[in-house]
């Protein structure tokens, strides 16, 4: 994925945009997992949170061509 996201004349790399969106999704998922008590079974919660973010970011990068198609 090569390109930038233009927001009122300010260009942001797509990876930065996807990382910010993924951080929001990861926050919601972490809150849900904490609410159901999933973290009682996790050995290292911070490491699990990092791995969760990386997996979600990978999924966002793989799905982004289908979600953000440019209209021609």
C-alpha positions as a Python dict, from the first residue, in 0.01 Angstrom:
ca = {
    (1, 'X'): (0, 0, 0),
    (2, 'X'): (166, 318, -119),
    (3, 'X'): (4, 653, -84),
    (4, 'X'): (-108, 922, 148),
    (5, 'X'): (-430, 1032, 308),
    (6, 'X'): (-509, 1398, 240),
    (7, 'X'): (-682, 1583, 521),
    (8, 'X'): (-732, 1950, 430),
    (9, 'X'): (-395, 1970, 257),
    (10, 'X'): (-202, 1775, 519),
    (11, 'X'): (-76, 1440, 395),
    (12, 'X'): (-58, 1144, 630),
    (13, 'X'): (89, 803, 543),
    (14, 'X'): (-173, 529, 514),
    (15, 'X'): (4, 318, 773),
    (16, 'X'): (-32, 598, 1029),
    (17, 'X'): (-403, 632, 953),
    (18, 'X'): (-454, 257, 984),
    (19, 'X'): (-250, 244, 1306),
    (20, 'X'): (-468, 513, 1466),
    (21, 'X'): (-787, 334, 1362),
    (22, 'X'): (-644, 4, 1484),
    (23, 'X'): (-553, 158, 1820),
    (24, 'X'): (-918, 251, 1869),
    (25, 'X'): (-1037, -97, 1777),
    (26, 'X'): (-772, -256, 2002),
    (27, 'X'): (-885, -37, 2291),
    (28, 'X'): (-1244, -156, 2251),
    (29, 'X'): (-1135, -521, 2225),
    (30, 'X'): (-915, -487, 2535),
    (31, 'X'): (-1205, -338, 2730),
    (32, 'X'): (-1432, -625, 2625),
    (33, 'X'): (-1171, -887, 2715),
    (34, 'X'): (-1113, -725, 3055),
    (35, 'X'): (-1486, -715, 3122),
    (36, 'X'): (-1531, -1088, 3061),
    (37, 'X'): (-1223, -1171, 3274),
    (38, 'X'): (-999, -1295, 2994),
    (39, 'X'): (-687, -1132, 3141),
    (40, 'X'): (-693, -1368, 3439),
    (41, 'X'): (-567, -1637, 3201),
    (42, 'X'): (-299, -1424, 3033),
    (43, 'X'): (57, -1454, 3157),
    (44, 'X'): (179, -1110, 3043),
    (45, 'X'): (-106, -865, 2969),
    (46, 'X'): (114, -594, 2815),
    (47, 'X'): (274, -841, 2576),
    (48, 'X'): (-69, -977, 2487),
    (49, 'X'): (-194, -622, 2417),
    (50, 'X'): (101, -558, 2186),
    (51, 'X'): (41, -884, 2000),
    (52, 'X'): (-329, -801, 1972),
    (53, 'X'): (-245, -461, 1821),
    (54, 'X'): (-1, -616, 1570),
    (55, 'X'): (-255, -877, 1461),
    (56, 'X'): (-531, -618, 1424),
    (57, 'X'): (-299, -384, 1231),
    (58, 'X'): (-206, -669, 998),
    (59, 'X'): (-575, -741, 939),
    (60, 'X'): (-644, -372, 872),
    (61, 'X'): (-360, -350, 620),
    (62, 'X'): (-479, -664, 442),
    (63, 'X'): (-841, -542, 430),
    (64, 'X'): (-769, -180, 342),
    (65, 'X'): (-766, -225, -39),
    (66, 'X'): (-1121, -359, -16),
    (67, 'X'): (-1246, -103, 235),
    (68, 'X'): (-1091, 212, 92),
    (69, 'X'): (-1126, 172, -282),
    (70, 'X'): (-1084, 491, -477),
    (71, 'X'): (-1371, 596, -699),
    (72, 'X'): (-1252, 657, -1053),
}
